[in-house]
Amino acid sequence: MADFELPKLEFEAGALSPAMSEETIQYHFGKHNKAYVDNLNALVKGSRFEGLSLKHIVKEASGPLFNNAAQAFNHAYFWCCLSPAGGGRPEGDLAKAIERKWGSYEAFVEAFKKEALGNFGSGWAWLVRKAGGTLDIVNTANAGTPAQEDQVKPILCLDVWEHAYYIDYRNNRAAYIDAFFEKLVNWKFAEYRYNGGPFEYGNQ
């Protein structure tokens, strides 16, 4: 199996500006994300995981290999959750599921924001679909990812590591979360995932 590659962004580096600047994309994608993928490729060589899929590595590995594999997965998923035409509201079955769980879209956004703000230190905030179809909001610390669990399906995620927002928002994570929902969130991708669409990592 070929080396893992950086995912292909579906937008130009400056296309999310001003909500997410070109400089942020250059550092976040071009340096942070690239480092995780480079480290993953170096660590997997000669290990029992060489030649296996990223999802298999995420589920079975530990230590530095897990950290870099999970961060490669999390970032690839995160980029899909952003769009230059982002913002707005979900539609269809996902919108109905959100209203069933939280009562309204506004209540969901407040609940998600509360969880994302409450993620102490570095990590990720996720909208997930659990076994049976119910939605939930979960935080994962550091490189933690719902991709470790067979019965939990990621729908939407937000990177709340400081490198995701510090250039544009400094320490104001709340403003970053607001910008995500107002201008960046890719509900079409989230709806695709909720309705059963697969997510495969790049060249895997």
N, C-alpha and C positions, 0 to 999 in steps of 0.2 A: 504494500500500500504506500502511496506517495506521502511525502511530508504533509502535515496540516498547513493550510494556507490561511492568510487573513481573509475574512469574508469580504464579499464585494458590496460596497455601499450602494444603495439604490438612489442616492442623491449626491450632488456635488458638495464639496466641503463647506462652501459658503451659503448653501441653499437654506439652511435653518436659521440664519442670522435675521434679526438680532436676538431671538430667543436662545439660540445656541450659536456662538460665533464660530467663524472659520478657524480661528486660533484654537479654540477648544477642540474642534474636530481634529485638527492637525496633531495636537498633543495627545488627546484621548485615544483616537484611532491609530494615528501614525506612530506613536511612541508607546503608550501604555498597553494598548491591545496587541501591538506588534511584539512587545517584550513577552507577553504571556504566551503567544504562539511560538516564538523562538525558543523560549524556555521549555515549553511542552515538547517540541521536536527534539531538543537536546536530551531531555530526561527520559523520553520514551525509547530512545535508541538503545538496543541491547537489553531492554527490560522484557519481562514476560508480557507486557502490553504492546510491544512493537507489532504493528500491522493490524491492531484492533481499532474499532470505531471509537470516536470521541465519547459517545454515550456509554459505551462499555467501560472506558477508562474512568469516566466520572463516577460511575456506579461502584467500581471495584477498587480504585486506587486510593492511596492515602498520602499524607505528607505533601512535599513540594509538587509531586506529580499531580495529585488531586487538585491542589490549589491552582496550578496553571491550566490544567484541563478544564476545570470548572469555570475559571475566569474567561477562558476562550469561548466556552459555550455561552455563558451569561452575556458577554459582550456581543456576540453574534446575534443573540436573541434581542438584546436591547436596541441594536441598530434597526432592526425590523419594526420596532415599536415607535419609531420616529418618522415623520413625514413633513416635507415642506408645505404640504396642504393639510397639516394636522390640526388638531383641535376639534371643536364641535362635539357631537354626542354619538354614542353607538346607536345602531339601528337593529331591527329584526329581533331574532331570538336572544341575542346577547343583551340587548336593551331590556327585554322583558325579564330575563334572568336577574339582571342587576336590580330592577324594580322589585322583584319578588323578594330578594334577599335584604335590600337596604331601604326599600320603600320609595326611593326616588334616586335619580341620577345625582342630584346635589348631595344627598346624604351619603352616597357611595364615595364621591370625591372627598368629602370631609373625613370619612372613615379611612380612606387610603392615605390622605395627607397626614392624619394623626399617626398612623402606623409608620409612615416613612420618616416623619419627624422624630418618632420615638426610637428609631433604629440607632442605638448608641454607637458612635464610631463609624466604621466603614461597613457597607453591606448593600443589600438590594431589597426593594419592596416589590411584591408580586401580587397580581390577581391570578388566582389559580382555579381550576375546575377539579373538584375531588370526585372520587368514585361515587356514582349515583347522580352526578351532574350538578351538585351544589357548588356555588361559588364561595370563595373565601379570599381574604387578604392576608398574606403572610410576609414576615420579614425573614431574611437570611443574613447572617453575619459573615463578613469577610467574603470568602469565595463560596459560601453555601449556596445551594441551588436545588430547586424542586426536581431537577432532572435526575436526582439520585433516587427518586421514588417512582415506582411503576404506577401507583394509584393516584398520582397528582399530576395534572397537566398544566403547564404554564400557559397563560393566556396573554398577559401583559406584564411588563416589568419596567422598573425605574432604577437606574444606577444611582445610589446615594453615597458612593465614595466621594470624597472631596474633589478628587481630580476630575469628576464629571461636571462640576459646576463652579469651582473656585475662581477660574479666570473671569467668568461672566457675573457671578453673584457673590463672590468672596465667601463669607460665612453664612450667607442668608439662604439656607436650604429651603425655607418656606417659599421664597420668591421663585426659586428654581422649580419647585413642585407646581406652583401656580402656572408658570410658563409652560410646563409640560402639558398640563390639561388644557390650557387656553390656546396654545399655538403649535404644539409638537406631536401630541399623541396620535398614533396611527390606528384609528378604530377599525379601519378596513382589515388590517392584519389581525387584530384581536378577534374580529367577527369570524374571519377565516379559520382561526385556531379554535374558537368556540364551536364552530360547526364541523369540526373534525379534520381540518386541514393539517397535513404533516409539517414538521419542521426538521430539516436535515442540515447538518453543519457543512456548508460549502462543498469541498471536494470529497466529503465522506458520504 
